[in-house]
Amino acid sequence: QLSTPVAGVAQSRDEVVVTARDGRSFRARAVVCAVALNVLHRIRFSPALSEAKMKLSRQGHAGRGMKVLFRVEGDAPGVFTVAPPEHPLTSIAPVAQFDGGKIYVGFGPDGTAFDPMDAAAVDAIVRRLVPGLRVVESIGCRWVADEFSSGTWNVFRPGQLTGLSKDFDQPEGRAF
């Protein structure tokens, strides 16, 4: 059921009832929970999931960065550029070329540093790295602010992968 945020998952001996935020319920013999690690703890499970799973979700993983794709016009250099960690974009690289321009990808350490959809903001940041580039269009997602991810791709903190994460392999009743 797309576009139906889940509020809770209740298990009994015979079934699982998933309750959506809008009040609708869905019944099944089992449930596969494939939500982002950083948001799992926001879903109400009954019975509660193991403390190890909830602890890892409350800690969250460390992926808090930024990824932006942007288009430049003209004769742009095809170089990989790296900046110091305090810069909003710490690396940019060309990924595609077409008549009249190039597409670049940029990565930065702080997913809240700027709006990747604001081409003027991206242009100002990119020009500090490569003065000759002129950004005319940009796209990206603010994963850190997204309620369904609360972070980027999974980057475990020290000790999480070898410690708490092993418990995620274990089903709990009818919840996998």
mmCIF file of the C-alpha atoms, coordinates in Angstrom:
data_MODEL
# 
_entry.id   MODEL 
# 
loop_
_atom_site.group_PDB 
_atom_site.id 
_atom_site.type_symbol 
_atom_site.label_atom_id 
_atom_site.label_alt_id 
_atom_site.label_comp_id 
_atom_site.label_asym_id 
_atom_site.label_entity_id 
_atom_site.label_seq_id 
_atom_site.pdbx_PDB_ins_code 
_atom_site.Cartn_x 
_atom_site.Cartn_y 
_atom_site.Cartn_z 
_atom_site.occupancy 
_atom_site.B_iso_or_equiv 
_atom_site.pdbx_formal_charge 
_atom_site.auth_seq_id 
_atom_site.auth_comp_id 
_atom_site.auth_asym_id 
_atom_site.auth_atom_id 
_atom_site.pdbx_PDB_model_num 
ATOM 1   C CA . GLN A 1 1   ? 0.000  0.000   0.000   1.00 0.00 ? 1   GLN A CA 1 
ATOM 2   C CA . LEU A 1 2   ? 1.994  2.982   -1.242  1.00 0.00 ? 2   LEU A CA 1 
ATOM 3   C CA . SER A 1 3   ? 1.865  6.402   0.442   1.00 0.00 ? 3   SER A CA 1 
ATOM 4   C CA . THR A 1 4   ? 0.507  4.887   3.640   1.00 0.00 ? 4   THR A CA 1 
ATOM 5   C CA . PRO A 1 5   ? 2.770  5.645   6.617   1.00 0.00 ? 5   PRO A CA 1 
ATOM 6   C CA . VAL A 1 6   ? 2.638  3.002   9.336   1.00 0.00 ? 6   VAL A CA 1 
ATOM 7   C CA . ALA A 1 7   ? 1.889  3.882   12.949  1.00 0.00 ? 7   ALA A CA 1 
ATOM 8   C CA . GLY A 1 8   ? 2.001  0.439   14.522  1.00 0.00 ? 8   GLY A CA 1 
ATOM 9   C CA . VAL A 1 9   ? 2.444  -3.292  14.112  1.00 0.00 ? 9   VAL A CA 1 
ATOM 10  C CA . ALA A 1 10  ? 0.601  -5.649  16.482  1.00 0.00 ? 10  ALA A CA 1 
ATOM 11  C CA . GLN A 1 11  ? 1.205  -9.386  16.545  1.00 0.00 ? 11  GLN A CA 1 
ATOM 12  C CA . SER A 1 12  ? -0.911 -12.197 17.881  1.00 0.00 ? 12  SER A CA 1 
ATOM 13  C CA . ARG A 1 13  ? -0.360 -15.938 17.721  1.00 0.00 ? 13  ARG A CA 1 
ATOM 14  C CA . ASP A 1 14  ? -2.155 -16.144 14.352  1.00 0.00 ? 14  ASP A CA 1 
ATOM 15  C CA . GLU A 1 15  ? -1.698 -12.823 12.577  1.00 0.00 ? 15  GLU A CA 1 
ATOM 16  C CA . VAL A 1 16  ? -0.123 -9.405  12.308  1.00 0.00 ? 16  VAL A CA 1 
ATOM 17  C CA . VAL A 1 17  ? -2.155 -6.209  12.150  1.00 0.00 ? 17  VAL A CA 1 
ATOM 18  C CA . VAL A 1 18  ? -0.446 -3.201  10.623  1.00 0.00 ? 18  VAL A CA 1 
ATOM 19  C CA . THR A 1 19  ? -2.145 0.092   11.463  1.00 0.00 ? 19  THR A CA 1 
ATOM 20  C CA . ALA A 1 20  ? -1.590 3.097   9.224   1.00 0.00 ? 20  ALA A CA 1 
ATOM 21  C CA . ARG A 1 21  ? -1.465 6.672   10.508  1.00 0.00 ? 21  ARG A CA 1 
ATOM 22  C CA . ASP A 1 22  ? -4.799 7.319   8.806   1.00 0.00 ? 22  ASP A CA 1 
ATOM 23  C CA . GLY A 1 23  ? -6.420 4.584   10.931  1.00 0.00 ? 23  GLY A CA 1 
ATOM 24  C CA . ARG A 1 24  ? -6.713 1.867   8.290   1.00 0.00 ? 24  ARG A CA 1 
ATOM 25  C CA . SER A 1 25  ? -5.621 -1.634  9.294   1.00 0.00 ? 25  SER A CA 1 
ATOM 26  C CA . PHE A 1 26  ? -4.104 -4.419  7.225   1.00 0.00 ? 26  PHE A CA 1 
ATOM 27  C CA . ARG A 1 27  ? -4.031 -8.045  8.363   1.00 0.00 ? 27  ARG A CA 1 
ATOM 28  C CA . ALA A 1 28  ? -1.501 -10.684 7.319   1.00 0.00 ? 28  ALA A CA 1 
ATOM 29  C CA . ARG A 1 29  ? 0.154  -13.880 8.499   1.00 0.00 ? 29  ARG A CA 1 
ATOM 30  C CA . ALA A 1 30  ? 3.537  -12.114 8.711   1.00 0.00 ? 30  ALA A CA 1 
ATOM 31  C CA . VAL A 1 31  ? 5.154  -8.731  8.088   1.00 0.00 ? 31  VAL A CA 1 
ATOM 32  C CA . VAL A 1 32  ? 8.472  -7.762  6.550   1.00 0.00 ? 32  VAL A CA 1 
ATOM 33  C CA . CYS A 1 33  ? 9.606  -4.457  8.023   1.00 0.00 ? 33  CYS A CA 1 
ATOM 34  C CA . ALA A 1 34  ? 11.994 -2.750  5.610   1.00 0.00 ? 34  ALA A CA 1 
ATOM 35  C CA . VAL A 1 35  ? 12.102 0.791   6.960   1.00 0.00 ? 35  VAL A CA 1 
ATOM 36  C CA . ALA A 1 36  ? 15.247 2.855   7.386   1.00 0.00 ? 36  ALA A CA 1 
ATOM 37  C CA . LEU A 1 37  ? 17.261 2.121   10.517  1.00 0.00 ? 37  LEU A CA 1 
ATOM 38  C CA . ASN A 1 38  ? 16.979 5.714   11.747  1.00 0.00 ? 38  ASN A CA 1 
ATOM 39  C CA . VAL A 1 39  ? 13.153 5.615   11.804  1.00 0.00 ? 39  VAL A CA 1 
ATOM 40  C CA . LEU A 1 40  ? 12.355 2.073   13.011  1.00 0.00 ? 40  LEU A CA 1 
ATOM 41  C CA . HIS A 1 41  ? 11.962 3.249   16.614  1.00 0.00 ? 41  HIS A CA 1 
ATOM 42  C CA . ARG A 1 42  ? 9.112  5.589   15.554  1.00 0.00 ? 42  ARG A CA 1 
ATOM 43  C CA . ILE A 1 43  ? 6.827  2.638   14.763  1.00 0.00 ? 43  ILE A CA 1 
ATOM 44  C CA . ARG A 1 44  ? 4.885  1.188   17.707  1.00 0.00 ? 44  ARG A CA 1 
ATOM 45  C CA . PHE A 1 45  ? 5.378  -2.594  17.876  1.00 0.00 ? 45  PHE A CA 1 
ATOM 46  C CA . SER A 1 46  ? 3.291  -4.857  20.102  1.00 0.00 ? 46  SER A CA 1 
ATOM 47  C CA . PRO A 1 47  ? 4.860  -6.836  21.537  1.00 0.00 ? 47  PRO A CA 1 
ATOM 48  C CA . ALA A 1 48  ? 7.839  -4.492  21.519  1.00 0.00 ? 48  ALA A CA 1 
ATOM 49  C CA . LEU A 1 49  ? 10.843 -5.360  19.388  1.00 0.00 ? 49  LEU A CA 1 
ATOM 50  C CA . SER A 1 50  ? 14.036 -6.388  21.159  1.00 0.00 ? 50  SER A CA 1 
ATOM 51  C CA . GLU A 1 51  ? 15.863 -3.702  23.090  1.00 0.00 ? 51  GLU A CA 1 
ATOM 52  C CA . ALA A 1 52  ? 18.941 -4.214  20.861  1.00 0.00 ? 52  ALA A CA 1 
ATOM 53  C CA . LYS A 1 53  ? 16.939 -3.305  17.724  1.00 0.00 ? 53  LYS A CA 1 
ATOM 54  C CA . MET A 1 54  ? 15.370 -0.285  19.390  1.00 0.00 ? 54  MET A CA 1 
ATOM 55  C CA . LYS A 1 55  ? 18.682 0.880   20.851  1.00 0.00 ? 55  LYS A CA 1 
ATOM 56  C CA . LEU A 1 56  ? 20.375 0.735   17.449  1.00 0.00 ? 56  LEU A CA 1 
ATOM 57  C CA . SER A 1 57  ? 17.495 2.618   15.823  1.00 0.00 ? 57  SER A CA 1 
ATOM 58  C CA . ARG A 1 58  ? 17.459 5.311   18.524  1.00 0.00 ? 58  ARG A CA 1 
ATOM 59  C CA . GLN A 1 59  ? 21.251 5.743   18.159  1.00 0.00 ? 59  GLN A CA 1 
ATOM 60  C CA . GLY A 1 60  ? 20.862 5.960   14.407  1.00 0.00 ? 60  GLY A CA 1 
ATOM 61  C CA . HIS A 1 61  ? 23.586 5.470   11.868  1.00 0.00 ? 61  HIS A CA 1 
ATOM 62  C CA . ALA A 1 62  ? 26.077 8.195   11.022  1.00 0.00 ? 62  ALA A CA 1 
ATOM 63  C CA . GLY A 1 63  ? 24.989 8.933   7.426   1.00 0.00 ? 63  GLY A CA 1 
ATOM 64  C CA . ARG A 1 64  ? 24.193 12.672  7.565   1.00 0.00 ? 64  ARG A CA 1 
ATOM 65  C CA . GLY A 1 65  ? 25.706 13.881  4.324   1.00 0.00 ? 65  GLY A CA 1 
ATOM 66  C CA . MET A 1 66  ? 24.593 15.527  1.097   1.00 0.00 ? 66  MET A CA 1 
ATOM 67  C CA . LYS A 1 67  ? 24.509 14.356  -2.505  1.00 0.00 ? 67  LYS A CA 1 
ATOM 68  C CA . VAL A 1 68  ? 23.625 16.737  -5.314  1.00 0.00 ? 68  VAL A CA 1 
ATOM 69  C CA . LEU A 1 69  ? 23.575 16.384  -9.106  1.00 0.00 ? 69  LEU A CA 1 
ATOM 70  C CA . PHE A 1 70  ? 24.013 19.539  -11.125 1.00 0.00 ? 70  PHE A CA 1 
ATOM 71  C CA . ARG A 1 71  ? 24.241 20.596  -14.756 1.00 0.00 ? 71  ARG A CA 1 
ATOM 72  C CA . VAL A 1 72  ? 26.761 23.097  -16.012 1.00 0.00 ? 72  VAL A CA 1 
ATOM 73  C CA . GLU A 1 73  ? 26.821 24.793  -19.392 1.00 0.00 ? 73  GLU A CA 1 
ATOM 74  C CA . GLY A 1 74  ? 29.716 25.529  -21.651 1.00 0.00 ? 74  GLY A CA 1 
ATOM 75  C CA . ASP A 1 75  ? 33.229 24.171  -21.793 1.00 0.00 ? 75  ASP A CA 1 
ATOM 76  C CA . ALA A 1 76  ? 33.489 22.799  -18.259 1.00 0.00 ? 76  ALA A CA 1 
ATOM 77  C CA . PRO A 1 77  ? 36.647 21.098  -17.037 1.00 0.00 ? 77  PRO A CA 1 
ATOM 78  C CA . GLY A 1 78  ? 36.254 17.359  -16.548 1.00 0.00 ? 78  GLY A CA 1 
ATOM 79  C CA . VAL A 1 79  ? 38.170 17.186  -13.301 1.00 0.00 ? 79  VAL A CA 1 
ATOM 80  C CA . PHE A 1 80  ? 37.522 15.573  -9.936  1.00 0.00 ? 80  PHE A CA 1 
ATOM 81  C CA . THR A 1 81  ? 37.746 18.283  -7.263  1.00 0.00 ? 81  THR A CA 1 
ATOM 82  C CA . VAL A 1 82  ? 38.224 17.810  -3.518  1.00 0.00 ? 82  VAL A CA 1 
ATOM 83  C CA . ALA A 1 83  ? 37.706 20.430  -0.791  1.00 0.00 ? 83  ALA A CA 1 
ATOM 84  C CA . PRO A 1 84  ? 38.447 20.542  2.954   1.00 0.00 ? 84  PRO A CA 1 
ATOM 85  C CA . PRO A 1 85  ? 35.829 19.097  5.346   1.00 0.00 ? 85  PRO A CA 1 
ATOM 86  C CA . GLU A 1 86  ? 34.466 22.509  6.356   1.00 0.00 ? 86  GLU A CA 1 
ATOM 87  C CA . HIS A 1 87  ? 33.313 23.197  2.769   1.00 0.00 ? 87  HIS A CA 1 
ATOM 88  C CA . PRO A 1 88  ? 29.623 22.386  2.015   1.00 0.00 ? 88  PRO A CA 1 
ATOM 89  C CA . LEU A 1 89  ? 30.738 20.134  -0.869  1.00 0.00 ? 89  LEU A CA 1 
ATOM 90  C CA . THR A 1 90  ? 33.898 18.148  -0.231  1.00 0.00 ? 90  THR A CA 1 
ATOM 91  C CA . SER A 1 91  ? 34.035 16.559  -3.666  1.00 0.00 ? 91  SER A CA 1 
ATOM 92  C CA . ILE A 1 92  ? 32.603 17.077  -7.128  1.00 0.00 ? 92  ILE A CA 1 
ATOM 93  C CA . ALA A 1 93  ? 33.134 14.994  -10.245 1.00 0.00 ? 93  ALA A CA 1 
ATOM 94  C CA . PRO A 1 94  ? 31.746 14.930  -13.787 1.00 0.00 ? 94  PRO A CA 1 
ATOM 95  C CA . VAL A 1 95  ? 29.489 11.945  -14.472 1.00 0.00 ? 95  VAL A CA 1 
ATOM 96  C CA . ALA A 1 96  ? 28.077 12.663  -17.950 1.00 0.00 ? 96  ALA A CA 1 
ATOM 97  C CA . GLN A 1 97  ? 28.745 14.908  -20.928 1.00 0.00 ? 97  GLN A CA 1 
ATOM 98  C CA . PHE A 1 98  ? 26.378 16.134  -23.627 1.00 0.00 ? 98  PHE A CA 1 
ATOM 99  C CA . ASP A 1 99  ? 26.338 18.836  -26.287 1.00 0.00 ? 99  ASP A CA 1 
ATOM 100 C CA . GLY A 1 100 ? 26.728 22.122  -24.487 1.00 0.00 ? 100 GLY A CA 1 
ATOM 101 C CA . GLY A 1 101 ? 27.474 20.930  -20.966 1.00 0.00 ? 101 GLY A CA 1 
ATOM 102 C CA . LYS A 1 102 ? 28.188 18.350  -18.303 1.00 0.00 ? 102 LYS A CA 1 
ATOM 103 C CA . ILE A 1 103 ? 26.471 16.722  -15.354 1.00 0.00 ? 103 ILE A CA 1 
ATOM 104 C CA . TYR A 1 104 ? 28.412 16.599  -12.089 1.00 0.00 ? 104 TYR A CA 1 
ATOM 105 C CA . VAL A 1 105 ? 27.797 14.861  -8.792  1.00 0.00 ? 105 VAL A CA 1 
ATOM 106 C CA . GLY A 1 106 ? 28.790 16.513  -5.534  1.00 0.00 ? 106 GLY A CA 1 
ATOM 107 C CA . PHE A 1 107 ? 29.044 15.153  -1.993  1.00 0.00 ? 107 PHE A CA 1 
ATOM 108 C CA . GLY A 1 108 ? 29.227 17.028  1.296   1.00 0.00 ? 108 GLY A CA 1 
ATOM 109 C CA . PRO A 1 109 ? 29.371 16.143  4.989   1.00 0.00 ? 109 PRO A CA 1 
ATOM 110 C CA . ASP A 1 110 ? 26.271 18.045  6.161   1.00 0.00 ? 110 ASP A CA 1 
ATOM 111 C CA . GLY A 1 111 ? 22.866 17.249  4.654   1.00 0.00 ? 111 GLY A CA 1 
ATOM 112 C CA . THR A 1 112 ? 21.444 20.479  6.079   1.00 0.00 ? 112 THR A CA 1 
ATOM 113 C CA . ALA A 1 113 ? 24.142 22.851  4.755   1.00 0.00 ? 113 ALA A CA 1 
ATOM 114 C CA . PHE A 1 114 ? 22.171 23.948  1.668   1.00 0.00 ? 114 PHE A CA 1 
ATOM 115 C CA . ASP A 1 115 ? 19.153 23.095  -0.449  1.00 0.00 ? 115 ASP A CA 1 
ATOM 116 C CA . PRO A 1 116 ? 20.259 20.830  -3.343  1.00 0.00 ? 116 PRO A CA 1 
ATOM 117 C CA . MET A 1 117 ? 17.223 21.968  -5.346  1.00 0.00 ? 117 MET A CA 1 
ATOM 118 C CA . ASP A 1 118 ? 18.389 25.624  -5.246  1.00 0.00 ? 118 ASP A CA 1 
ATOM 119 C CA . ALA A 1 119 ? 20.597 25.975  -8.338  1.00 0.00 ? 119 ALA A CA 1 
ATOM 120 C CA . ALA A 1 120 ? 21.748 29.476  -7.314  1.00 0.00 ? 120 ALA A CA 1 
ATOM 121 C CA . ALA A 1 121 ? 22.940 28.186  -3.927  1.00 0.00 ? 121 ALA A CA 1 
ATOM 122 C CA . VAL A 1 122 ? 24.680 25.213  -5.553  1.00 0.00 ? 122 VAL A CA 1 
ATOM 123 C CA . ASP A 1 123 ? 26.262 27.554  -8.115  1.00 0.00 ? 123 ASP A CA 1 
ATOM 124 C CA . ALA A 1 124 ? 27.723 29.775  -5.373  1.00 0.00 ? 124 ALA A CA 1 
ATOM 125 C CA . ILE A 1 125 ? 29.188 26.745  -3.571  1.00 0.00 ? 125 ILE A CA 1 
ATOM 126 C CA . VAL A 1 126 ? 30.590 25.170  -6.746  1.00 0.00 ? 126 VAL A CA 1 
ATOM 127 C CA . ARG A 1 127 ? 32.190 28.429  -7.965  1.00 0.00 ? 127 ARG A CA 1 
ATOM 128 C CA . ARG A 1 128 ? 34.250 28.533  -4.756  1.00 0.00 ? 128 ARG A CA 1 
ATOM 129 C CA . LEU A 1 129 ? 35.690 25.150  -5.745  1.00 0.00 ? 129 LEU A CA 1 
ATOM 130 C CA . VAL A 1 130 ? 35.957 25.599  -9.510  1.00 0.00 ? 130 VAL A CA 1 
ATOM 131 C CA . PRO A 1 131 ? 35.538 29.266  -10.476 1.00 0.00 ? 131 PRO A CA 1 
ATOM 132 C CA . GLY A 1 132 ? 34.917 28.472  -14.156 1.00 0.00 ? 132 GLY A CA 1 
ATOM 133 C CA . LEU A 1 133 ? 31.850 26.292  -13.602 1.00 0.00 ? 133 LEU A CA 1 
ATOM 134 C CA . ARG A 1 134 ? 28.380 27.805  -13.924 1.00 0.00 ? 134 ARG A CA 1 
ATOM 135 C CA . VAL A 1 135 ? 25.571 25.682  -12.437 1.00 0.00 ? 135 VAL A CA 1 
ATOM 136 C CA . VAL A 1 136 ? 22.296 26.113  -14.320 1.00 0.00 ? 136 VAL A CA 1 
ATOM 137 C CA . GLU A 1 137 ? 20.244 23.320  -12.781 1.00 0.00 ? 137 GLU A CA 1 
ATOM 138 C CA . SER A 1 138 ? 20.496 21.097  -9.720  1.00 0.00 ? 138 SER A CA 1 
ATOM 139 C CA . ILE A 1 139 ? 18.625 18.279  -8.046  1.00 0.00 ? 139 ILE A CA 1 
ATOM 140 C CA . GLY A 1 140 ? 19.009 16.336  -4.837  1.00 0.00 ? 140 GLY A CA 1 
ATOM 141 C CA . CYS A 1 141 ? 17.170 15.148  -1.767  1.00 0.00 ? 141 CYS A CA 1 
ATOM 142 C CA . ARG A 1 142 ? 17.444 16.396  1.791   1.00 0.00 ? 142 ARG A CA 1 
ATOM 143 C CA . TRP A 1 143 ? 17.643 12.865  3.197   1.00 0.00 ? 143 TRP A CA 1 
ATOM 144 C CA . VAL A 1 144 ? 18.490 14.079  6.699   1.00 0.00 ? 144 VAL A CA 1 
ATOM 145 C CA . ALA A 1 145 ? 15.219 16.051  6.863   1.00 0.00 ? 145 ALA A CA 1 
ATOM 146 C CA . ASP A 1 146 ? 13.119 13.294  5.239   1.00 0.00 ? 146 ASP A CA 1 
ATOM 147 C CA . GLU A 1 147 ? 10.832 11.740  7.878   1.00 0.00 ? 147 GLU A CA 1 
ATOM 148 C CA . PHE A 1 148 ? 11.072 8.316   6.224   1.00 0.00 ? 148 PHE A CA 1 
ATOM 149 C CA . SER A 1 149 ? 14.885 8.118   6.237   1.00 0.00 ? 149 SER A CA 1 
ATOM 150 C CA . SER A 1 150 ? 16.297 10.678  8.709   1.00 0.00 ? 150 SER A CA 1 
ATOM 151 C CA . GLY A 1 151 ? 19.694 10.171  7.134   1.00 0.00 ? 151 GLY A CA 1 
ATOM 152 C CA . THR A 1 152 ? 21.486 9.095   4.003   1.00 0.00 ? 152 THR A CA 1 
ATOM 153 C CA . TRP A 1 153 ? 22.775 5.677   3.040   1.00 0.00 ? 153 TRP A CA 1 
ATOM 154 C CA . ASN A 1 154 ? 23.604 3.514   6.040   1.00 0.00 ? 154 ASN A CA 1 
ATOM 155 C CA . VAL A 1 155 ? 26.976 4.317   7.624   1.00 0.00 ? 155 VAL A CA 1 
ATOM 156 C CA . PHE A 1 156 ? 27.438 2.384   10.853  1.00 0.00 ? 156 PHE A CA 1 
ATOM 157 C CA . ARG A 1 157 ? 29.046 4.109   13.824  1.00 0.00 ? 157 ARG A CA 1 
ATOM 158 C CA . PRO A 1 158 ? 32.007 2.368   15.514  1.00 0.00 ? 158 PRO A CA 1 
ATOM 159 C CA . GLY A 1 159 ? 30.801 -0.807  17.215  1.00 0.00 ? 159 GLY A CA 1 
ATOM 160 C CA . GLN A 1 160 ? 27.318 -0.866  15.653  1.00 0.00 ? 160 GLN A CA 1 
ATOM 161 C CA . LEU A 1 161 ? 28.077 -3.353  12.887  1.00 0.00 ? 161 LEU A CA 1 
ATOM 162 C CA . THR A 1 162 ? 29.921 -5.777  15.148  1.00 0.00 ? 162 THR A CA 1 
ATOM 163 C CA . GLY A 1 163 ? 27.639 -5.204  18.124  1.00 0.00 ? 163 GLY A CA 1 
ATOM 164 C CA . LEU A 1 164 ? 23.948 -4.414  17.938  1.00 0.00 ? 164 LEU A CA 1 
ATOM 165 C CA . SER A 1 165 ? 23.329 -4.935  14.209  1.00 0.00 ? 165 SER A CA 1 
ATOM 166 C CA . LYS A 1 166 ? 23.630 -8.735  14.413  1.00 0.00 ? 166 LYS A CA 1 
ATOM 167 C CA . ASP A 1 167 ? 20.239 -8.757  16.186  1.00 0.00 ? 167 ASP A CA 1 
ATOM 168 C CA . PHE A 1 168 ? 18.545 -7.439  13.029  1.00 0.00 ? 168 PHE A CA 1 
ATOM 169 C CA . ASP A 1 169 ? 18.968 -10.871 11.437  1.00 0.00 ? 169 ASP A CA 1 
ATOM 170 C CA . GLN A 1 170 ? 16.597 -12.376 13.989  1.00 0.00 ? 170 GLN A CA 1 
ATOM 171 C CA . PRO A 1 171 ? 12.844 -12.409 13.334  1.00 0.00 ? 171 PRO A CA 1 
ATOM 172 C CA . GLU A 1 172 ? 10.541 -11.582 16.218  1.00 0.00 ? 172 GLU A CA 1 
ATOM 173 C CA . GLY A 1 173 ? 7.417  -13.691 16.070  1.00 0.00 ? 173 GLY A CA 1 
ATOM 174 C CA . ARG A 1 174 ? 5.728  -12.914 12.762  1.00 0.00 ? 174 ARG A CA 1 
ATOM 175 C CA . ALA A 1 175 ? 7.816  -9.777  12.180  1.00 0.00 ? 175 ALA A CA 1 
ATOM 176 C CA . PHE A 1 176 ? 10.834 -10.064 9.927   1.00 0.00 ? 176 PHE A CA 1 
# 
